[in-house]
């Protein structure tokens, strides 16, 4: 049983190593312009992101760290 398990473990570790190394990439300076396009941002709509941040800070009853002043009541 042990001898049949060794190739499976080796194959699994090799697959894990290949998967982990496939995510590593270096970006050249002239390629960074493609990553800074608006389509590559997490928040496409700034107004909606502002509303979402305001609602989050009001519900958490705390603010800070994102440039929003005031208390947690939401009545800034």
Backbone as a ProteinNet text record, in pm:
[ID]
protein_1_A
[PRIMARY]
XXXXXXXXXXXXXXXXXXXXXXXXXXXXXXXXXXXXXXXXXXXXXXXXXXXXXXXXXXXXXXXXXXXXXXXXXXXX
[TERTIARY]
82.2	0	86.9	196.9	282.9	353.1	393.4	464.9	372.3	245.6	152.7	111.7	133.6	95.5	204.6	328.8	440.2	427.3	399.8	384.6	267.9	164.5	49.9	87.5	160.1	202.2	299.8	392.4	488.5	416.2	320.9	245.1	163.5	106.3	28.8	117.8	234.3	327.1	378	402.6	446.5	336.5	213.3	101	83.5	99.5	89.5	200.3	321.8	433.7	413	366.2	341.5	230.6	127.7	17.4	63.6	144.6	193.4	287.9	371.7	467.1	403.3	289.1	223.1	167.6	140.1	86.8	192.4	318.1	425.8	456.2	449.7	481.9	542.4	637.5	695.2	639.3	604.9	546.3	653.6	676.8	774.9	714.8	797.9	745	653.2	681.8	598.1	467.4	454.1	330.5	236	282.5	201.2	86.3	97.4	-11.8	-138.5	-124	-241.3	-310.3	-234.7	-292.6	-357.8	-327.2	-383.2	-507.1	-560.7	-682.2	-802.1	-902.9	-1021.3	-1091.2	-1082.9	-1149	-1081.2	-958.3	-885	-904.3	-985.9	-1006.7	-1115.3	-1112.9	-1214.7	-1345.1	-1334.9	-1452.6	-1461.9	-1548.4	-1560.2	-1632.9	-1731.3	-1810	-1767.7	-1706	-1656.8	-1770.2	-1880.9	-1993.1	-2052.2	-2070	-2122.6	-2026.4	-1897.6	-1799.2	-1804.9	-1826.6	-1839.9	-1961.9	-2074.7	-2195.6	-2177.2	-2116.3	-2093	-2003.4	-1898.5	-1808.5	-1880.4	-1966.6	-2042.1	-2137.6	-2206.6	-2299.5	-2223.7	-2109.6	-2030.3	-1983.2	-1932	-1881.9	-1996.2	-2116	-2231	-2278.1	-2278.1	-2323.5	-2224.2	-2097.4	-1995.7	-1982.7	-2047.4	-2043.4	-1901.8	-1822.8	-1686.3	-1645.4	-1551.1	-1500.7	-1351.8	-1288.4	-1145	-1075.7	-959.4	-882.4	-916.3	-1026.3	-1064.3	-1092	-1060.3	-1075.5	-1212.4	-1297.5	-1432.3	-1429.9	-1471.5	-1474.1	-1611.4	-1620.8	-1749.7	-1766.9	-1883.7	-1914.2	-1973.6	-2022.5	-2078.2	-2227.3	-2289.4	-2434	-2476.4	-2386.8	-2420	-2474.4	-2470.2	-2527	-2418.4	-2311.5	-2197.8	-2248.3
-118.6	0	125.4	122.3	238.8	268.6	168.7	191.3	247.2	214.6	268.5	412.5	453.7	587.3	690.4	648.3	740	813.5	745.8	821.3	919.5	886	975.9	1101.4	1085	1199.1	1285.5	1223.6	1298.7	1376.9	1313.2	1380.2	1495.9	1477.9	1583.7	1701.2	1674	1781.2	1853.7	1780.1	1843.4	1932.7	1886.5	1966.7	2092	2078.5	2192.5	2293.8	2246.7	2336.1	2408.6	2337.5	2400.6	2504.6	2473.8	2568.3	2692.2	2674.9	2789	2875.5	2815.1	2891.5	2955.6	2906.8	2964.7	3103.6	3132.5	3263.4	3371.2	3334.8	3431.9	3493	3623.5	3692.3	3827.2	3867.5	4000.2	4091.9	4212.2	4309	4411.6	4427.3	4524.4	4665.1	4767.8	4904.5	4945.5	4902.5	4942.3	4863.7	4759.2	4682.7	4732.5	4818.6	4866.4	4955.5	5015.4	5098.9	5016.9	4891.4	4806.5	4773.1	4768.3	4736.3	4856.9	4976.9	5096.6	5147.3	5070.5	5110	5102.9	5185.8	5185.2	5049.4	4972	4840.8	4744.3	4773	4684.3	4719.2	4819.2	4858.6	4774.1	4764.8	4689.9	4768.2	4899.5	4985.7	5066.1	5023.9	5094.7	5226.5	5231.3	5351.9	5416.7	5533.5	5599.3	5643.1	5689.1	5733.4	5617	5504.2	5386.8	5338.7	5345.2	5305.3	5397.6	5526.4	5621.1	5592.8	5563.5	5528.9	5400.3	5303.6	5176.2	5195.4	5274.9	5301.8	5377.2	5471.7	5546.8	5455.7	5369.1	5276.3	5180	5132	5040.1	5107.1	5230.4	5297.5	5331	5358.2	5386.5	5260.3	5149.3	5024.9	4972	4994.8	4945.8	5034.5	5150.3	5246.2	5293.7	5298.8	5348	5402.9	5492.7	5545.1	5567.8	5583.6	5606.2	5510.3	5549.9	5465.2	5481.4	5548.6	5569.2	5714.7	5804.6	5946.9	6002.8	5926.1	5975.9	6023.5	6146.7	6200.3	6186.1	6206.8	6203.1	6078.2	6070.7	5957.6	5841.5	5743.8	5626.1	5633.6	5750.6	5759.8	5778.3	5820.4	5839.2	5975.7	6067.3	6200.7	6304.4	6267.8	6359.6	6489.3
0	0	0	70.9	79	-52.5	-124.2	-249	-356.8	-351.6	-450.3	-417.6	-296.1	-253.9	-283.6	-294.2	-316.9	-450.6	-561.8	-687.7	-684.1	-613.2	-602.1	-524.8	-416.4	-336.1	-415	-486.1	-565.8	-675.9	-741.5	-846.7	-790.2	-673.2	-609.2	-570.9	-515.9	-481.1	-605.3	-712.6	-838.2	-893.9	-889.6	-937.1	-852.2	-723.2	-632.9	-661.3	-683.9	-713.7	-846.1	-946.5	-1077.2	-1066.3	-992	-973.5	-898.8	-796.1	-718.8	-800.8	-880.1	-959.2	-1082.1	-1125.1	-1242.3	-1212.9	-1087	-1050.2	-1036.7	-1039.6	-1026.7	-1162.6	-1168.6	-1293.5	-1260.3	-1337.7	-1318.9	-1426.6	-1385.9	-1477.3	-1512.3	-1639.6	-1687.1	-1678.5	-1665.1	-1653.2	-1768.7	-1889.1	-2001.9	-2008.9	-1927.5	-1921.7	-1813.5	-1726.6	-1615.2	-1660.5	-1778.1	-1827.4	-1850.7	-1884.3	-1904.8	-1774	-1665.4	-1535	-1469.1	-1516.8	-1455.2	-1527.8	-1619.8	-1690.8	-1596.2	-1619.2	-1531.9	-1524.1	-1629.2	-1627.8	-1531.4	-1489.5	-1399.9	-1252	-1220.7	-1082.1	-1017.6	-887.1	-814.9	-808.1	-785.3	-777.9	-906.1	-995.9	-1123.7	-1107	-1019.1	-999.2	-867.7	-876.6	-754.3	-663.5	-721.2	-640.5	-561.4	-627.4	-558.4	-450.5	-477.3	-376.9	-255	-279.2	-168.1	-82.9	-148.9	-74.6	5.1	-56.1	12.1	133.4	118.5	231.7	342.2	305	404.8	481.3	410.6	475.9	566.4	519.7	600.9	729.2	717.5	837.7	932.6	879.4	966.1	1038.1	970.7	1032.5	1134.4	1111	1203	1326.2	1325.5	1435.9	1462.8	1359.1	1370.4	1234.9	1237.8	1111.9	1126.1	1013.9	1013.5	921.2	879.8	791.8	645.6	617.4	477.9	447	538.6	512.9	543.6	609.8	644.1	788.9	810.8	945.6	1006.8	1136.3	1203.3	1286.9	1347.8	1433.9	1356.8	1430	1368.3	1343.3	1371.1	1355.4	1210.9	1124.2	984.3	951.2	1046.8	1025.1	1001	936.5	914.7	862.3
[MASK]
++++++++++++++++++++++++++++++++++++++++++++++++++++++++++++++++++++++++++++

